[in-house]
Amino acid sequence: MIKRFILASIRWYQSRGGSRHFFNTDCNFEPSCSHYTYQAISQYGTWRGIKLGVARIKRCNDPDCVHKKHDPVS
């Protein structure tokens, strides 16, 4: 139930424009941090997926990034 709620919340965030809309910036990574977190939760479960997603978001902090960094869920 929690997993479904979190995944639905991520989809809502993405459908509303994601980081571009809410934070006026683009993600430095491909796939985006929200997509990465969605995949991590789907693949590894709620708590490990959230942990991986938060770690990824902490690394996504370069506002002058020109080229996207490829960092898939492994």
matplotlib code that plots the C-alpha trace (Angstrom):
import matplotlib.pyplot as plt

x = [0.0, 2.8, 4.7, 1.7, 1.2, 4.8, 4.9, 1.7, 3.1, 6.2, 4.0, 2.0, 5.2, 6.4, 3.0, 3.1, 6.5, 9.0, 12.0, 11.6, 8.2, 8.8, 12.4, 13.0, 16.0, 16.6, 18.0, 21.7, 21.1, 19.6, 17.2, 15.9, 16.1, 12.3, 12.4, 15.4, 13.7, 10.5, 12.6, 14.6, 11.4, 9.8, 13.0, 14.2, 11.2, 10.0, 12.7, 15.8, 14.4, 13.9, 17.4, 18.8, 16.6, 17.6, 21.3, 20.8, 19.0, 21.9, 24.3, 22.1, 23.3, 25.2, 23.1, 25.7, 25.8, 25.9, 25.9, 23.6, 25.3, 24.1, 23.4, 20.9, 19.5, 21.8]
y = [0.0, 2.4, 1.4, 2.1, 5.5, 6.5, 5.3, 7.2, 10.3, 10.1, 9.7, 12.8, 14.8, 13.7, 14.5, 18.0, 18.8, 17.4, 19.4, 21.9, 22.9, 22.6, 23.7, 25.6, 23.3, 20.1, 16.9, 16.2, 12.5, 10.2, 8.7, 11.6, 11.3, 10.7, 8.0, 6.4, 6.4, 4.9, 2.2, 1.5, 1.2, -1.1, -3.2, -3.3, -2.5, 0.6, 1.2, 0.3, 2.1, 5.2, 5.0, 4.7, 7.5, 9.9, 9.1, 9.9, 13.2, 14.2, 13.7, 15.8, 19.2, 20.8, 23.7, 24.3, 20.8, 20.8, 17.1, 14.6, 11.8, 8.3, 6.5, 3.6, 1.6, -1.4]
z = [0.0, 0.9, -2.2, -4.5, -2.8, -3.3, -6.9, -7.6, -6.0, -8.2, -11.3, -10.2, -9.8, -13.2, -14.9, -13.4, -14.9, -12.4, -11.5, -14.3, -12.9, -9.2, -8.9, -12.2, -13.0, -15.0, -13.5, -14.2, -14.8, -17.3, -16.4, -14.3, -10.5, -10.2, -12.9, -11.2, -7.8, -9.4, -11.0, -7.8, -5.7, -8.3, -8.5, -4.9, -2.8, -0.9, 1.7, -0.3, -3.4, -1.3, 0.1, -3.5, -4.7, -1.9, -2.5, -6.2, -5.5, -3.2, -6.1, -8.5, -7.5, -10.4, -11.8, -14.5, -15.8, -19.6, -20.4, -18.7, -16.7, -17.5, -14.2, -14.5, -11.6, -11.4]

ax = plt.figure().add_subplot(projection="3d")
ax.plot(x, y, z, "-o")
ax.set_aspect("equal")
plt.show()
